[in-house]
Amino acid sequence: MSAAGESTSLLGWAQTQVSRLADEACSTIADRIRIYRDGEVISAGELREAIEDNLRFLIAAMANPEQRPDLATPRDTARRRAKQGVPLPEVLHAYRISFGTLWQALLEHGRHGSPAVVQELLGLSESSWQIADEHATVVTDTYRNTTAELLLSQQQRRSALVEALLTGHPGPDGGRWEAGALLGLPADADLLVVAADTRGLAEESLPLVERRLADHGIVSAWRLTPAQQLGVISARPDQLDAVLKVLREIATARTGVSPAYRSLGDTPRALHLAQAAIAGLPIEPPRVRMFSDDPLAALMVSEPAEAKRLVQQVLGPVLGLPADDRDVLLDTLTAYFGHGSSAERAAEVLYCHPNTVRYRLRRIQELTGRSLSDARGITDLVSASYALRLQPRADRQGQQQDDAGAGKPGAGKPGAAKSGPAKSRSGARTSGRGGASGQGLPEQRQQSSQAGTGP
């Protein structure tokens, strides 16, 4: 018999033994690989069928080494295992067991044959290992490609679920609670919305944020848009500091954080507040700012036109002053309200004498026509100064320039350029703005600045 004929006979014998070999390989795989053992991921019947298909593929490829084998079988197996979540090392281990079972059977059968059969086994060994290597490569590549496709699909689905929560428009097959559950957001924790400007078109400005938060046991879900990276975070109150710490460590652009809230139905409102927090930040350097949880803050940003009108009506004369005088007066007013309406405590943070604070407050009262001894006057000044800090920086600067150019009342009065002793002006401006700018309600500013939060 020719070598080719004996080879055909040897492989023909193997073909008749496929059922037995599949049983043997299946038993070995279940014994050595745990994920195949319990049948929860892959049933015994499915495993047995896959092993038999792959054994027939190997025998056919070994019988015709000159022909390029049809790799549909290993591709299908790899694709199924990736979708089932079977780790790639276990998939390859199972394949090696199947191939080893076949090759061991060929050796045992061939060693009792003629010298020609033994010689043929040597020839088969070279081609069979090449086929095995090609088979393993196809399995690996297909598995990885399928995993990448699944990951992309999962990311797209999570992005769509985040969008449903942020817009308040869930899909036709489920509501906001279903979306939250699919995203893995715990029902018993507070929620936060994060909005971060992108550095470039659709470029993440909070890289690896989901993984970094997960390291602290914090669940989050994210969506990337051309202009912003948006996320919904589920965190307990004692995890808030960890959330802010992670965001500050990785942020490459200005980032806003909403106040904590409980109901998924409030997510669109929380997004609005997170974006309002961004609006008050400069482009550089990157900073993280948490919007105040005070109702007045939300009221101001919910009616931006009215808030802008309030600022104009109450603080217009102050905004019309030269920049140095304007900033000193506004910082003084903020420090005064932020420290219990105490001139002495305001003076401490402004590094000036209490009488200097009182002098500046008198100027504000003269310019605005509002009294700090009258409840309505206090309300107007508190609300207007608060609304000014909540305005987007571009709007705020534009309003100040408009007021200065219009020659508002008080801008040209004698002494308008003097808001206090010259030696304290620089220190007051630096301390007042640097210590509390944009941080919560006036009476909360000192506490909020320490916590790194603000409207």
Contacts in CASP RR format, 6 or more apart in sequence:
PFRMAT RR
TARGET T0000
AUTHOR 0000-0000-0000
METHOD contacts of the structure
MODEL  1
MSAAGESTSLLGWAQTQVSRLADEACSTIADRIRIYRDGEVISAGELREA
IEDNLRFLIAAMANPEQRPDLATPRDTARRRAKQGVPLPEVLHAYRISFG
TLWQALLEHGRHGSPAVVQELLGLSESSWQIADEHATVVTDTYRNTTAEL
LLSQQQRRSALVEALLTGHPGPDGGRWEAGALLGLPADADLLVVAADTRG
LAEESLPLVERRLADHGIVSAWRLTPAQQLGVISARPDQLDAVLKVLREI
ATARTGVSPAYRSLGDTPRALHLAQAAIAGLPIEPPRVRMFSDDPLAALM
VSEPAEAKRLVQQVLGPVLGLPADDRDVLLDTLTAYFGHGSSAERAAEVL
YCHPNTVRYRLRRIQELTGRSLSDARGITDLVSASYALRLQPRADRQGQQ
QDDAGAGKPGAGKPGAAKSGPAKSRSGARTSGRGGASGQGLPEQRQQSSQ
AGTGP
1 9 0 8 1.000
1 116 0 8 1.000
3 116 0 8 1.000
3 119 0 8 1.000
3 120 0 8 1.000
6 114 0 8 1.000
6 116 0 8 1.000
6 117 0 8 1.000
6 120 0 8 1.000
7 63 0 8 1.000
7 120 0 8 1.000
7 124 0 8 1.000
8 63 0 8 1.000
10 106 0 8 1.000
10 109 0 8 1.000
10 110 0 8 1.000
10 117 0 8 1.000
10 120 0 8 1.000
10 121 0 8 1.000
10 124 0 8 1.000
11 59 0 8 1.000
11 62 0 8 1.000
11 63 0 8 1.000
11 124 0 8 1.000
12 59 0 8 1.000
12 63 0 8 1.000
13 109 0 8 1.000
14 21 0 8 1.000
14 59 0 8 1.000
14 102 0 8 1.000
14 105 0 8 1.000
14 106 0 8 1.000
14 109 0 8 1.000
15 56 0 8 1.000
15 59 0 8 1.000
17 105 0 8 1.000
18 52 0 8 1.000
18 55 0 8 1.000
18 56 0 8 1.000
18 59 0 8 1.000
19 52 0 8 1.000
21 55 0 8 1.000
21 101 0 8 1.000
21 102 0 8 1.000
21 105 0 8 1.000
22 48 0 8 1.000
22 51 0 8 1.000
22 52 0 8 1.000
22 55 0 8 1.000
23 48 0 8 1.000
24 101 0 8 1.000
25 51 0 8 1.000
25 55 0 8 1.000
25 97 0 8 1.000
25 98 0 8 1.000
25 101 0 8 1.000
25 102 0 8 1.000
26 44 0 8 1.000
26 47 0 8 1.000
26 48 0 8 1.000
26 51 0 8 1.000
28 97 0 8 1.000
28 101 0 8 1.000
29 36 0 8 1.000
29 47 0 8 1.000
29 51 0 8 1.000
29 93 0 8 1.000
29 94 0 8 1.000
29 97 0 8 1.000
29 98 0 8 1.000
30 36 0 8 1.000
30 37 0 8 1.000
30 44 0 8 1.000
30 47 0 8 1.000
31 37 0 8 1.000
32 93 0 8 1.000
32 97 0 8 1.000
33 90 0 8 1.000
33 93 0 8 1.000
33 94 0 8 1.000
35 41 0 8 1.000
35 42 0 8 1.000
35 86 0 8 1.000
35 87 0 8 1.000
35 90 0 8 1.000
36 42 0 8 1.000
36 47 0 8 1.000
36 90 0 8 1.000
36 94 0 8 1.000
39 47 0 8 1.000
41 84 0 8 1.000
41 85 0 8 1.000
41 86 0 8 1.000
42 81 0 8 1.000
42 84 0 8 1.000
42 86 0 8 1.000
50 77 0 8 1.000
50 80 0 8 1.000
51 94 0 8 1.000
51 98 0 8 1.000
53 73 0 8 1.000
53 77 0 8 1.000
54 73 0 8 1.000
54 74 0 8 1.000
54 77 0 8 1.000
54 95 0 8 1.000
54 98 0 8 1.000
54 135 0 8 1.000
55 98 0 8 1.000
55 101 0 8 1.000
55 102 0 8 1.000
56 73 0 8 1.000
57 69 0 8 1.000
57 70 0 8 1.000
57 73 0 8 1.000
57 74 0 8 1.000
57 135 0 8 1.000
58 98 0 8 1.000
58 99 0 8 1.000
58 102 0 8 1.000
58 128 0 8 1.000
58 131 0 8 1.000
58 132 0 8 1.000
58 135 0 8 1.000
59 102 0 8 1.000
60 69 0 8 1.000
61 69 0 8 1.000
61 131 0 8 1.000
61 135 0 8 1.000
62 124 0 8 1.000
62 127 0 8 1.000
62 128 0 8 1.000
62 131 0 8 1.000
65 127 0 8 1.000
65 130 0 8 1.000
65 131 0 8 1.000
69 131 0 8 1.000
69 134 0 8 1.000
71 134 0 8 1.000
71 135 0 8 1.000
71 138 0 8 1.000
74 95 0 8 1.000
74 135 0 8 1.000
74 138 0 8 1.000
74 139 0 8 1.000
74 142 0 8 1.000
75 138 0 8 1.000
75 139 0 8 1.000
75 142 0 8 1.000
77 91 0 8 1.000
77 139 0 8 1.000
78 91 0 8 1.000
78 138 0 8 1.000
78 139 0 8 1.000
78 140 0 8 1.000
78 142 0 8 1.000
78 143 0 8 1.000
78 146 0 8 1.000
79 142 0 8 1.000
79 143 0 8 1.000
79 146 0 8 1.000
81 91 0 8 1.000
81 143 0 8 1.000
82 88 0 8 1.000
82 142 0 8 1.000
82 143 0 8 1.000
82 146 0 8 1.000
82 147 0 8 1.000
82 150 0 8 1.000
83 146 0 8 1.000
83 150 0 8 1.000
88 140 0 8 1.000
88 143 0 8 1.000
88 144 0 8 1.000
91 139 0 8 1.000
91 143 0 8 1.000
92 136 0 8 1.000
92 139 0 8 1.000
92 140 0 8 1.000
95 135 0 8 1.000
95 136 0 8 1.000
95 139 0 8 1.000
96 136 0 8 1.000
99 132 0 8 1.000
99 135 0 8 1.000
103 128 0 8 1.000
106 121 0 8 1.000
106 124 0 8 1.000
107 121 0 8 1.000
110 117 0 8 1.000
110 118 0 8 1.000
110 121 0 8 1.000
111 118 0 8 1.000
157 182 0 8 1.000
158 183 0 8 1.000
158 221 0 8 1.000
158 222 0 8 1.000
158 223 0 8 1.000
159 222 0 8 1.000
159 223 0 8 1.000
159 224 0 8 1.000
161 179 0 8 1.000
161 180 0 8 1.000
161 182 0 8 1.000
161 183 0 8 1.000
161 221 0 8 1.000
162 183 0 8 1.000
162 221 0 8 1.000
162 222 0 8 1.000
162 223 0 8 1.000
162 230 0 8 1.000
162 231 0 8 1.000
162 232 0 8 1.000
163 223 0 8 1.000
164 170 0 8 1.000
164 171 0 8 1.000
164 175 0 8 1.000
164 176 0 8 1.000
164 179 0 8 1.000
165 176 0 8 1.000
165 179 0 8 1.000
165 180 0 8 1.000
165 183 0 8 1.000
165 232 0 8 1.000
165 264 0 8 1.000
165 265 0 8 1.000
165 267 0 8 1.000
166 193 0 8 1.000
166 223 0 8 1.000
166 230 0 8 1.000
166 231 0 8 1.000
166 232 0 8 1.000
166 267 0 8 1.000
166 268 0 8 1.000
166 271 0 8 1.000
167 268 0 8 1.000
168 176 0 8 1.000
168 265 0 8 1.000
168 267 0 8 1.000
168 268 0 8 1.000
170 176 0 8 1.000
170 178 0 8 1.000
170 179 0 8 1.000
176 264 0 8 1.000
176 265 0 8 1.000
176 267 0 8 1.000
177 264 0 8 1.000
179 264 0 8 1.000
180 264 0 8 1.000
181 187 0 8 1.000
183 219 0 8 1.000
183 221 0 8 1.000
183 232 0 8 1.000
184 219 0 8 1.000
184 221 0 8 1.000
184 234 0 8 1.000
185 191 0 8 1.000
185 219 0 8 1.000
185 221 0 8 1.000
185 232 0 8 1.000
185 234 0 8 1.000
185 264 0 8 1.000
186 219 0 8 1.000
186 234 0 8 1.000
189 219 0 8 1.000
189 234 0 8 1.000
189 235 0 8 1.000
189 236 0 8 1.000
190 234 0 8 1.000
190 235 0 8 1.000
190 236 0 8 1.000
190 237 0 8 1.000
190 240 0 8 1.000
190 260 0 8 1.000
190 261 0 8 1.000
190 262 0 8 1.000
191 232 0 8 1.000
191 233 0 8 1.000
191 234 0 8 1.000
191 235 0 8 1.000
191 260 0 8 1.000
191 261 0 8 1.000
191 262 0 8 1.000
191 264 0 8 1.000
191 266 0 8 1.000
191 267 0 8 1.000
191 270 0 8 1.000
192 232 0 8 1.000
192 233 0 8 1.000
192 235 0 8 1.000
192 240 0 8 1.000
192 243 0 8 1.000
192 257 0 8 1.000
192 258 0 8 1.000
192 259 0 8 1.000
192 260 0 8 1.000
192 261 0 8 1.000
192 270 0 8 1.000
193 230 0 8 1.000
193 231 0 8 1.000
193 232 0 8 1.000
193 233 0 8 1.000
193 257 0 8 1.000
193 258 0 8 1.000
193 267 0 8 1.000
193 270 0 8 1.000
193 271 0 8 1.000
193 273 0 8 1.000
193 274 0 8 1.000
194 206 0 8 1.000
194 229 0 8 1.000
194 230 0 8 1.000
194 231 0 8 1.000
194 232 0 8 1.000
194 233 0 8 1.000
194 247 0 8 1.000
194 255 0 8 1.000
194 256 0 8 1.000
194 257 0 8 1.000
194 258 0 8 1.000
194 274 0 8 1.000
195 228 0 8 1.000
195 229 0 8 1.000
195 230 0 8 1.000
195 231 0 8 1.000
195 255 0 8 1.000
195 256 0 8 1.000
195 271 0 8 1.000
195 274 0 8 1.000
195 275 0 8 1.000
195 277 0 8 1.000
195 278 0 8 1.000
196 205 0 8 1.000
196 206 0 8 1.000
196 228 0 8 1.000
196 229 0 8 1.000
196 230 0 8 1.000
196 251 0 8 1.000
196 253 0 8 1.000
196 254 0 8 1.000
196 255 0 8 1.000
196 256 0 8 1.000
196 278 0 8 1.000
197 205 0 8 1.000
197 227 0 8 1.000
197 228 0 8 1.000
197 253 0 8 1.000
197 254 0 8 1.000
197 255 0 8 1.000
197 278 0 8 1.000
198 204 0 8 1.000
198 205 0 8 1.000
198 224 0 8 1.000
198 225 0 8 1.000
198 226 0 8 1.000
198 227 0 8 1.000
198 228 0 8 1.000
198 229 0 8 1.000
198 253 0 8 1.000
199 205 0 8 1.000
199 252 0 8 1.000
199 253 0 8 1.000
201 226 0 8 1.000
202 224 0 8 1.000
202 225 0 8 1.000
202 226 0 8 1.000
204 224 0 8 1.000
204 229 0 8 1.000
205 229 0 8 1.000
205 251 0 8 1.000
205 252 0 8 1.000
205 253 0 8 1.000
205 255 0 8 1.000
205 286 0 8 1.000
206 222 0 8 1.000
206 229 0 8 1.000
206 247 0 8 1.000
206 250 0 8 1.000
206 251 0 8 1.000
206 252 0 8 1.000
206 255 0 8 1.000
207 250 0 8 1.000
207 252 0 8 1.000
208 250 0 8 1.000
209 220 0 8 1.000
209 222 0 8 1.000
209 229 0 8 1.000
209 246 0 8 1.000
209 247 0 8 1.000
209 250 0 8 1.000
210 220 0 8 1.000
210 221 0 8 1.000
210 222 0 8 1.000
212 246 0 8 1.000
212 249 0 8 1.000
212 250 0 8 1.000
213 219 0 8 1.000
213 220 0 8 1.000
213 233 0 8 1.000
213 242 0 8 1.000
213 243 0 8 1.000
213 246 0 8 1.000
214 220 0 8 1.000
216 239 0 8 1.000
216 242 0 8 1.000
216 243 0 8 1.000
216 246 0 8 1.000
217 239 0 8 1.000
218 233 0 8 1.000
218 234 0 8 1.000
218 235 0 8 1.000
218 239 0 8 1.000
218 242 0 8 1.000
218 243 0 8 1.000
219 233 0 8 1.000
219 234 0 8 1.000
220 231 0 8 1.000
220 232 0 8 1.000
220 233 0 8 1.000
220 234 0 8 1.000
221 231 0 8 1.000
221 232 0 8 1.000
222 229 0 8 1.000
222 230 0 8 1.000
222 231 0 8 1.000
223 229 0 8 1.000
223 230 0 8 1.000
223 231 0 8 1.000
224 230 0 8 1.000
228 275 0 8 1.000
230 271 0 8 1.000
232 267 0 8 1.000
233 243 0 8 1.000
235 242 0 8 1.000
235 243 0 8 1.000
235 260 0 8 1.000
237 260 0 8 1.000
240 260 0 8 1.000
243 257 0 8 1.000
244 257 0 8 1.000
244 288 0 8 1.000
244 290 0 8 1.000
244 452 0 8 1.000
244 453 0 8 1.000
247 255 0 8 1.000
247 257 0 8 1.000
247 288 0 8 1.000
248 288 0 8 1.000
251 286 0 8 1.000
251 287 0 8 1.000
251 288 0 8 1.000
252 286 0 8 1.000
253 286 0 8 1.000
254 278 0 8 1.000
254 281 0 8 1.000
254 282 0 8 1.000
254 283 0 8 1.000
254 286 0 8 1.000
254 287 0 8 1.000
254 289 0 8 1.000
255 278 0 8 1.000
255 286 0 8 1.000
255 287 0 8 1.000
255 288 0 8 1.000
255 289 0 8 1.000
256 274 0 8 1.000
256 275 0 8 1.000
256 277 0 8 1.000
256 278 0 8 1.000
256 281 0 8 1.000
256 288 0 8 1.000
256 289 0 8 1.000
256 290 0 8 1.000
256 291 0 8 1.000
257 274 0 8 1.000
257 277 0 8 1.000
257 288 0 8 1.000
257 289 0 8 1.000
257 290 0 8 1.000
257 291 0 8 1.000
257 453 0 8 1.000
258 270 0 8 1.000
258 271 0 8 1.000
258 273 0 8 1.000
258 274 0 8 1.000
258 277 0 8 1.000
258 290 0 8 1.000
258 291 0 8 1.000
259 270 0 8 1.000
259 273 0 8 1.000
259 290 0 8 1.000
259 291 0 8 1.000
259 292 0 8 1.000
259 293 0 8 1.000
260 293 0 8 1.000
261 267 0 8 1.000
261 269 0 8 1.000
261 270 0 8 1.000
269 298 0 8 1.000
272 301 0 8 1.000
272 302 0 8 1.000
273 291 0 8 1.000
273 297 0 8 1.000
273 298 0 8 1.000
273 301 0 8 1.000
274 291 0 8 1.000
276 291 0 8 1.000
276 301 0 8 1.000
276 390 0 8 1.000
276 455 0 8 1.000
277 289 0 8 1.000
277 290 0 8 1.000
277 291 0 8 1.000
277 454 0 8 1.000
277 455 0 8 1.000
278 289 0 8 1.000
279 390 0 8 1.000
279 391 0 8 1.000
279 392 0 8 1.000
279 393 0 8 1.000
280 289 0 8 1.000
280 389 0 8 1.000
280 390 0 8 1.000
280 391 0 8 1.000
280 392 0 8 1.000
280 393 0 8 1.000
280 396 0 8 1.000
280 438 0 8 1.000
281 287 0 8 1.000
281 289 0 8 1.000
281 393 0 8 1.000
282 393 0 8 1.000
288 452 0 8 1.000
289 438 0 8 1.000
289 452 0 8 1.000
289 453 0 8 1.000
289 454 0 8 1.000
290 451 0 8 1.000
290 452 0 8 1.000
290 453 0 8 1.000
290 454 0 8 1.000
291 297 0 8 1.000
291 453 0 8 1.000
291 454 0 8 1.000
291 455 0 8 1.000
292 440 0 8 1.000
292 441 0 8 1.000
292 444 0 8 1.000
292 448 0 8 1.000
292 453 0 8 1.000
292 454 0 8 1.000
292 455 0 8 1.000
294 440 0 8 1.000
294 441 0 8 1.000
294 444 0 8 1.000
294 455 0 8 1.000
296 383 0 8 1.000
296 386 0 8 1.000
296 441 0 8 1.000
297 386 0 8 1.000
297 390 0 8 1.000
297 440 0 8 1.000
297 441 0 8 1.000
297 455 0 8 1.000
300 307 0 8 1.000
300 383 0 8 1.000
300 386 0 8 1.000
300 387 0 8 1.000
300 390 0 8 1.000
300 455 0 8 1.000
301 307 0 8 1.000
301 390 0 8 1.000
301 455 0 8 1.000
304 391 0 8 1.000
307 387 0 8 1.000
307 390 0 8 1.000
307 391 0 8 1.000
308 387 0 8 1.000
308 391 0 8 1.000
308 395 0 8 1.000
308 399 0 8 1.000
310 380 0 8 1.000
310 383 0 8 1.000
310 384 0 8 1.000
310 387 0 8 1.000
311 319 0 8 1.000
311 384 0 8 1.000
311 387 0 8 1.000
311 388 0 8 1.000
311 391 0 8 1.000
311 399 0 8 1.000
312 319 0 8 1.000
312 399 0 8 1.000
312 403 0 8 1.000
313 384 0 8 1.000
314 368 0 8 1.000
314 370 0 8 1.000
314 380 0 8 1.000
314 381 0 8 1.000
314 383 0 8 1.000
314 384 0 8 1.000
315 330 0 8 1.000
315 368 0 8 1.000
315 381 0 8 1.000
315 384 0 8 1.000
315 385 0 8 1.000
315 388 0 8 1.000
316 368 0 8 1.000
316 403 0 8 1.000
316 408 0 8 1.000
317 367 0 8 1.000
317 368 0 8 1.000
317 408 0 8 1.000
317 409 0 8 1.000
317 410 0 8 1.000
317 411 0 8 1.000
318 326 0 8 1.000
318 329 0 8 1.000
318 330 0 8 1.000
318 364 0 8 1.000
318 367 0 8 1.000
318 368 0 8 1.000
319 326 0 8 1.000
319 399 0 8 1.000
319 400 0 8 1.000
319 403 0 8 1.000
319 404 0 8 1.000
319 408 0 8 1.000
320 326 0 8 1.000
320 400 0 8 1.000
320 403 0 8 1.000
320 404 0 8 1.000
320 405 0 8 1.000
320 406 0 8 1.000
320 407 0 8 1.000
320 408 0 8 1.000
320 410 0 8 1.000
320 411 0 8 1.000
321 329 0 8 1.000
321 367 0 8 1.000
321 404 0 8 1.000
321 410 0 8 1.000
321 411 0 8 1.000
321 416 0 8 1.000
321 417 0 8 1.000
322 404 0 8 1.000
322 411 0 8 1.000
322 417 0 8 1.000
323 400 0 8 1.000
323 404 0 8 1.000
324 425 0 8 1.000
324 429 0 8 1.000
325 416 0 8 1.000
325 417 0 8 1.000
325 418 0 8 1.000
325 419 0 8 1.000
326 400 0 8 1.000
327 429 0 8 1.000
327 433 0 8 1.000
328 360 0 8 1.000
328 419 0 8 1.000
328 420 0 8 1.000
328 425 0 8 1.000
328 428 0 8 1.000
328 429 0 8 1.000
329 360 0 8 1.000
329 363 0 8 1.000
329 364 0 8 1.000
329 367 0 8 1.000
329 419 0 8 1.000
330 385 0 8 1.000
330 388 0 8 1.000
331 350 0 8 1.000
331 428 0 8 1.000
331 429 0 8 1.000
331 431 0 8 1.000
331 432 0 8 1.000
331 433 0 8 1.000
332 346 0 8 1.000
332 350 0 8 1.000
332 357 0 8 1.000
332 360 0 8 1.000
332 361 0 8 1.000
332 364 0 8 1.000
332 419 0 8 1.000
332 428 0 8 1.000
333 360 0 8 1.000
333 361 0 8 1.000
333 364 0 8 1.000
333 381 0 8 1.000
333 385 0 8 1.000
334 385 0 8 1.000
334 389 0 8 1.000
334 432 0 8 1.000
334 436 0 8 1.000
334 437 0 8 1.000
334 442 0 8 1.000
334 445 0 8 1.000
335 346 0 8 1.000
335 349 0 8 1.000
335 350 0 8 1.000
335 357 0 8 1.000
335 432 0 8 1.000
335 436 0 8 1.000
336 342 0 8 1.000
336 343 0 8 1.000
336 346 0 8 1.000
336 357 0 8 1.000
336 361 0 8 1.000
336 442 0 8 1.000
337 381 0 8 1.000
337 382 0 8 1.000
337 385 0 8 1.000
337 442 0 8 1.000
337 443 0 8 1.000
338 346 0 8 1.000
338 436 0 8 1.000
338 441 0 8 1.000
338 442 0 8 1.000
338 443 0 8 1.000
338 444 0 8 1.000
338 445 0 8 1.000
338 446 0 8 1.000
339 345 0 8 1.000
339 346 0 8 1.000
339 348 0 8 1.000
339 349 0 8 1.000
339 446 0 8 1.000
340 443 0 8 1.000
341 372 0 8 1.000
341 378 0 8 1.000
343 354 0 8 1.000
343 355 0 8 1.000
343 357 0 8 1.000
343 358 0 8 1.000
343 361 0 8 1.000
344 354 0 8 1.000
346 354 0 8 1.000
346 357 0 8 1.000
347 353 0 8 1.000
347 354 0 8 1.000
347 356 0 8 1.000
347 357 0 8 1.000
349 431 0 8 1.000
349 432 0 8 1.000
349 435 0 8 1.000
349 436 0 8 1.000
349 446 0 8 1.000
350 356 0 8 1.000
350 357 0 8 1.000
350 424 0 8 1.000
350 427 0 8 1.000
350 428 0 8 1.000
350 431 0 8 1.000
350 432 0 8 1.000
351 424 0 8 1.000
351 427 0 8 1.000
351 428 0 8 1.000
351 431 0 8 1.000
352 420 0 8 1.000
352 421 0 8 1.000
352 424 0 8 1.000
352 427 0 8 1.000
352 428 0 8 1.000
353 421 0 8 1.000
353 424 0 8 1.000
356 420 0 8 1.000
356 421 0 8 1.000
356 424 0 8 1.000
356 428 0 8 1.000
359 419 0 8 1.000
359 420 0 8 1.000
360 419 0 8 1.000
360 420 0 8 1.000
361 372 0 8 1.000
363 419 0 8 1.000
364 370 0 8 1.000
364 372 0 8 1.000
364 381 0 8 1.000
365 371 0 8 1.000
365 372 0 8 1.000
367 409 0 8 1.000
367 410 0 8 1.000
368 380 0 8 1.000
368 381 0 8 1.000
370 376 0 8 1.000
370 377 0 8 1.000
370 378 0 8 1.000
370 380 0 8 1.000
370 381 0 8 1.000
371 377 0 8 1.000
372 378 0 8 1.000
372 381 0 8 1.000
382 442 0 8 1.000
385 442 0 8 1.000
386 441 0 8 1.000
386 442 0 8 1.000
386 455 0 8 1.000
388 396 0 8 1.000
389 437 0 8 1.000
389 438 0 8 1.000
389 455 0 8 1.000
390 455 0 8 1.000
391 399 0 8 1.000
404 411 0 8 1.000
410 416 0 8 1.000
419 425 0 8 1.000
435 449 0 8 1.000
436 445 0 8 1.000
436 446 0 8 1.000
436 448 0 8 1.000
436 449 0 8 1.000
438 445 0 8 1.000
438 454 0 8 1.000
438 455 0 8 1.000
439 445 0 8 1.000
439 448 0 8 1.000
439 449 0 8 1.000
439 452 0 8 1.000
439 453 0 8 1.000
439 454 0 8 1.000
439 455 0 8 1.000
440 448 0 8 1.000
440 453 0 8 1.000
440 454 0 8 1.000
440 455 0 8 1.000
441 455 0 8 1.000
448 454 0 8 1.000
END
